[in-house]
């Protein structure tokens, strides 16, 4: 086994085009570090509906140029087999975006080279830009596919590779399976043509077109008075968001300067995700200094938008479900028509809002690759801070346009002497208090997640927090409305729980919701206290049932 592992590593080393990972792998081989080599060569990083995502480093189980070149070759082969023109002036265009993480630009250049080598055309965005700019550019430029090199809000050591097709939406099955098969069929990097030129580097006209499109997000002559604090979380959102806010006529956001510029080390946060504990501390500090109406945060590739508000004497993050409901209520008041969609793990409040407005409502599997494909989509969101407020412009979550829309809503409420929290109170009285929470367990050993799911299936709970489970859906079987996925859904008297492994991180995620009827505004404090107690009890009982 030892000799076989060393031989495998040496074979990989001979093909590796990157001096950094070559040196890394050579050190491991020289040190005969079989434990680390086994971790790198225990399989291959799997291409799925999230594309690729993993830790940077040498070997097939890490993100590196060798893995990316193979992925690009597989995508190119898939596109050609789909009948995409190639090899002449009518060749299909693949547009490529990238964030500011380590190796992102290298991975983008490699992708462009592989596409050109396969007879396709390739164009790279002019610099690190938000993922929604790439999603917009695909349809704007008439591309047959798009690639975004990003690991979104993952830790600094990670990178990723997200694939879109020509409709501007992320891939869904069976495209992911077909592309993975083409990747696996690449015999050797030596067979992949990679010319040193032939692709285009786009100018700012595509960004200008994206910014012009943001005009469609806001109502004509709406108030634009809300003052914001903004953090880019060391990512690529700042310049685009500031340009969009200036174009809209909002006051210039006060920046969290320590996090304003791209930095692949993400030095001020443990995880560059606004949902993680401590990530918003600097933004809260800035808000205490400047007393804005709200705080806006993007994640590093700016496809997500977090919102925080003053609650009493201090600041707090709104949950994704709260922002999702606020934006929905705002669009309804503006007279929006079309389908409102959300993932199954998001709050059922959206369905109540849409139903009262007489609008269609659809639930999808988790992920914007599903939400974006809903027919007649007008608005879509998922609880993980993702919002699609302009599907005709961007068929994906977009943290820039979501920030514009929530700031417009805050401005309108400000003119009325009200706040976002006041509107949330109104929604609770109108539709019932929909309180959501999450039990999220990060693991080193992925088998723990599989064991927890197996335990829940073999010994299913009959009640949680004293509430009887009235229905259990094993989502691996699919439903009338949903394709199969690895997940469990429990319907309780006045509550709902969904358990699923994360598709992008080593986490088991449990999504909880309780609904408490509220007769009047004076009943809200008691309803919130009851909801908090129920959610905590459900978490405890679910944790015990799953053995986590």
N, C-alpha and C positions, 0 to 999 in steps of 0.2 A: 504493500500500500504506500509506504514511504517513497519508494523509487518511482512509483506510478504518479504520485502527487508532484514530485520534483520535475518529472518529465513533462507533465501537463503544464506546470508553471513556466518551464523553459520554452515550451512551444508557444505559449501565449506571449512570452517576453519577446520572441523573435519578430512577432507581428505588431507589437504595440508601437504606435506612432508618436507617443507622448513621452518626452524625456523625463518628465516628473514621475509618471507612474512606472516607467521602465526602471528608474533608479530605485524606486520604492520596492518593486518586485525583486530586483536583483539583490537588494539587502536581505529580503526575507529568504531568498534561495540560499544565499551565502551563509546566513545564520541557521539554515536548516530548521526554520521556525514552522514546523509542520502544523501546529495548532492554528496559527494565523493563516497559513496557506490553505488549510482545509476549509476555513471559514470563507476564504475568497473563491475557492474552486469546488464548493459542495454542490453547485448547480449553476443556473444562470438567472440573472435578474429577470423576473417574468414581466412580459409586456401584457397589459390588460386595458380595461376601459379607462383607467387613469393614466395610460401610457406607461412610462417608467418613472420610478422614484426610488432613490436609495442613497446610501452613504458614498461619498467620493473616495476613490482609491483604485488600486490595480486589481484586475481579475474579473471574471464574468459575474460575480455576485456584487459588484460595486458599480457606481456610475463613473464612467471614464470614456475617453475618446474611442477606444476600440468598441465598447458596447454601443455607443451612439452611432458610430459608422455602420455597424450591423443593423441597428434599428432603422436608420435612414435608408439603407439598401433594401430592407424588407418593405418599408413604406413605398419606395419607388417601384419595386416589383409589383406590389399590390395595385398601385395606381395604373401601371401599364396593363395589368391583367383586367382591370375594370374598363379598359378601352380608352384610357386617357391618351390623346395624341402625344407623340414624342418624336424627337429627332429632326424637327423642322420648325419653321416659323410659327406653326400653330400649336406647338408643344404646350402642354398644360403647365400652369404656373403654380409653384409652391412658395408661399410667403412664410418667412421665418422671423419670429421675435425672440427676445431673450431678456432676462433680468440681470441684476448686477452681482449675482453669486459667483463664487469661484468656478472657473471653467465655462461659464455660460456662453461667453462670446466664442470660445474655441468650439464648443459643441454646435453653435449656430453656423459657424464657417464650415465645419465638417459636413453638416447637413446640406448646406448649399452646394458644396463640391460634389457630394454623392448624387444629388438631384441632377445637376448638370451632366455628370458622368453617365447617368442613366438616360440622357436624351430629353429630360424635362427642363423647364426654365425655373430659376430660383431668384427670389428677391429677399434681402434681409432688411429689417427695419433699421433706421439710421443710428440707433443707440439703444441702451437699455430703456425700455418703455413698459407701461402697464400691460398686463395680459389682455384686457379688453380692447386695447388699440390693435393688437394682433387679430383678435376675433372680428373686429370691425373691418380690418384691412382685407380679410379673406373675401368677403362679399363685395367690398368696395372695388377691389382689383379684379374680381372675377376669377379668383384662384381655384384650383381643383382641390387644394388641401392647404393646411397651415400647420406649423409646428411652433410651439412656445417652449423655450428652454427655461424652466423654473421649477423650484421646489416649494413655491408659494410660502407658507408660514412654517415650514419644517426647520429643524435646527441648522446652524451654519454649516455643518459638515455634509449636508445633503444637497443633491441637485436632482432635477427631474426633466421629463420630456413628455409634453402633452400634445396630442395629435387631434387636429380638427379636419373634417372634410369640407367640401366646397359649399355646403349650406351654412357654414360658419359655426356649426355645433360640434362639440367634442364627440369622438367616436363612441358607438355603442355596439354590442354584439349584433351580427357576427363579424363586423369589420375588425374588431380587436383580435379575434381568433384567427382570421385570415391573414392579418398583418403579422401576427406572432408566428404563424406557419412559414411565411416568407422569410422572416428573420432567422428562424431555425434552419432554413434551407441555404443560408449563405455559407459556402464551404470554408472560405478563408478570406481574410481581409485583402489578400493579394488579388482576389478576383473582383474587388470593388474598385471601379474607376473613380479617381478623385482628381480631376484637373485642378490646376492652381488658379484658374480664372474662368470667367464666363457667366458669373451671376451678377445681379444688380444689387447695389446698395441704395435703398430708397432715400429720397430727400424728405423734407418736412411736409410735403404736400399731403401725405397720407394722414399725418397727425393733424394738420390743419383741417382736413375733411372730417376727422373724428370730432374735433372741437366744434366745428360748424354744426355737426349733427346734434350736439348736446343742446342746441337751441330748442329742439323738439321736446325735450324733457320737461321744460318749465312752461307754466301757463303764461299767456301773453299778459303783460302789465301786472303780474303778481307782485306782492311786496318782496323786497330783497334786503331786509334790514337786519336780519339775525347776525350776531357776531359769533365767530367760532375760534376755537383753538384747534390746531391741526398737527397730527404727527404722522409721518410717513413710515415709522417703525424701521428706520434704516433702509427702506426700500426705494422703489423707483416712482412713487406716486406724486411727489411734491410738485415738480414743475408742471405736470399736466393738470393736477388739481388747481394749482394757483391760476393757471391760464384759463381754466374753465370757470372758476369763480369770478375772475376779472371780466371775462366775456359776459357773464350773466349779470354783473353789476352788484354782486354781494360785497360787503366789506372784506378787505384782505384778511385772511385768517392769520392769527398769531401763531407762529411756528414753535414747536418744541424743537429748538435748535440742535439739541444733543442727538436727536433722531431724524433730522431733516434730510440728510444726504445719504446716498447709497453707501453701505459698508457691509461687505460680505461676512464680516466677523460678528455683526449685530452685538456690539460691545455692552449695551446698556440693558439687555434683556436676556433671561435664561432661554426663552423661546420667543421668536419674533411673531407672536400671535396675540392680538388684542384680548383674546379670551383667557389667556394664561395669567395666573396670579403675578402681580408686579409689573406686567408689561405696560400698563397705563399709568403707573405712578408719576412719571415725569409730566404726562399730560395733565393729570390732576393738579400737580404742583403749579403748572403754568396757569391753569384755570383759576386757582386760588389767588394768583397775582393779578389776573386780567379781567376776572368776572365776566366771561362770555355768556351767550345764551345756550351754547352747547359745545361739546367736544366731538370732533370727527377724527377717526383713525382709519388708515388703510393698513392692510397687511403688506408684506414686502413686494408682492407683484400687483397690488392695488386692485385685485378683483373682488376683495371683500371690503365692507365698510362697517366700522364699529361706531356707536354713538354713546356718549355719556352726557348726563344732565345733573344739575344740582338738585339734590333731594334733601331737604332740610338744610343743615349747615354744611354739608359736604357733597362730594360728587360720587356718582355711581354709574357704572356701565348699564345700559339697557340690554336686556337679553335680545338675541336675534329675533325671537318670536315677537317681542314687543315692537321692535322696529318694523318687522314684517307687517304687523297689524296697523301700525301708524301710517305706513306708506299706502297700504290698501285703502284705509279710510280716507286718506287725502285724495287718492285717485278717484274713489267713488264720489266724493264731494265735487271733484272737478268734472264729473260726468263721463268718466272713462267707460268704454264698452269693450267687450272681449272676454276671454277666459282668464280667470285668476287661478294660478297653479302653485303647488307647493309639494315638497317631499313628504312622505308618510311620517317622518320623524318630527315634522314641524307642527305648530299648534293648530288645533281644529278651529280656532277662532277665525281664521281666514275664511273657512267655509261658511261660518255664520254671517260674516260681513258680506261676502259675495251673495249668499242666499237672500239676505234682506234687500240687497240692491237689485235682485233679479238677474244676477250675472252667473254664467257657468263657472263651476269650480271643479278642479281635477287634482287628484293626488297621484304622485309618481314615486318610483324608487328614489333613493337618495342620490343626489348628484345633479348638477345642471345639465349634464349630457341628456338626462331624461326630461327635466323641466323644459328645456329649450325646444324640445320636439313636440310639445303640446299644440294641437291644432288650434288656431285662432288665439294664441297666447297674447294677452295684453300686459300681464304682470305675473312674475313668478319669484318665489323666494324660498330659501331654506334656512333653518335655524342657525346654521354655522356662519352667520353674518353675510350671506350671499343674496343679492337682490338683482333682478333683471327688470328694470323700469322702462326700457326702451327696446323691446325685442326686434323692432324693425331696423334698429341700428346695430345692436350687439345681441347675438343669440347666446348669451352666456351671462354669468354674473358680472357686474361692473361696479366697482367701488367708487368710481368718479361720478357717474351719473346718479347713483344712489345718494351720494353726499350732496349733490345739487338738490335733489328732490326733498330730502329730509330738512335741508336748510330752508328751502322754500316753505315747507310746512311750518317750521319753527318761526319763520318770519310772519306768516299769516296769523299764527296764534299770538305772537307778540303784539301785532296790531290790535288784537282783540283783548289784550291784557291777560292772556292765558299761556300755558306752557304745554310741552309734550306730555308731561305727567297728568295734567288736567284732562287731556284728550284720552289718555289711557284709562283714567277713572270713568270717563263717560262711556267708553267701550265696555268696561266691566259691568256697569249698571245696565247697559243695553243688552248685552249678550251673555252675561255671566262672567265671573272672574276666571280666566283661563291662566292658571299658574303652571309654568314649566320649569324643569330642572334636568340635570344630567348627572349620571353616575358614570365616570370615565376612568378606566383602569389601564395605565401604561405598563407594558410588560417587556422584559428582556427576552423571555422564552415564549415564542408564539404558540407553543403547544398548550400553554395555560389557557389561551383564548378558546382553542378547540375543545379543551376539557370542560370549560365552563358551559359552552353551548351544548355539549353532549349531556352534561349533568342536568341542565334545564329541560332537555328533551326527554331524558329517561325518567327523571323524577320531577315532573312539572308541578309548580306551586298551585295550590287551589285558592289561596287568598294572599293579599299583600296589604299590610297596614289595617287588617281587619275588614278590608273590602273584598267581597267575593269576586273571583275571576269568572266572568260570565261567558267568555269565549277566548280560545287560544288559537291563533293562526300560525302554523309553521310556514314561513314564507318561501322555504325551499320548494314547496309544491306550487308556488305561484297562486294567484287568485283570478277572479274574473277580470280584474282591472290591471293586475300587475304581473310582469314576468317573474320567474323564480329568482330568489336571492337568498343569501344565508342570513336569516333573521327570524325572530319570534315576536309576535304581537299579542299582547294580552289586553283584553277589554274588561274593565272592572266597572262596578257601580260608581259612576261619577269620576272615572279616571282611565288612563290609558298608558301602557308601557310598551316600548319597543326595544329589543336587545339585538345588537348586530356587531360584528367585527368591523373596525374601520377599514376603509379601502385604501387609505394612504399612509396610515401610521400604525405602529404596533400597539393598538389600543382595543379594548372591548368597550363599546359605548352603549349605554342604556339611557333612553329618552323617556322622561316621565311627564305626564300632564294630569292635573286635577282641575275639575270645573266645579265652581261653587256658585250657586245662584245668589244674586245680590238684588235686594229690593230697592235700595236707595243709596245715595252717596254716604250717608251716615253709617251704613252697614259694612262699608269697605274695610275698615281696620280689622274688624272681627273676622271677615272672610279671608283676609290676607293671613292672619294669624293661624286660622284653621288650615289654610292651604299649605303654609310652611310646615306645620306639624305633620300633615299627611304625607307631604313629599319626603320629609326626613324619615318617616316610618317606612314608606315604600322602599327608600334606598336601603335601609337596614335589612329589611326582610328579603329584598332582591339579592343583596350581597351575600346573605346567608344561603339562599337557595342556589345561587350560582357558584358558591364556594370561592368567592374572590374578595 
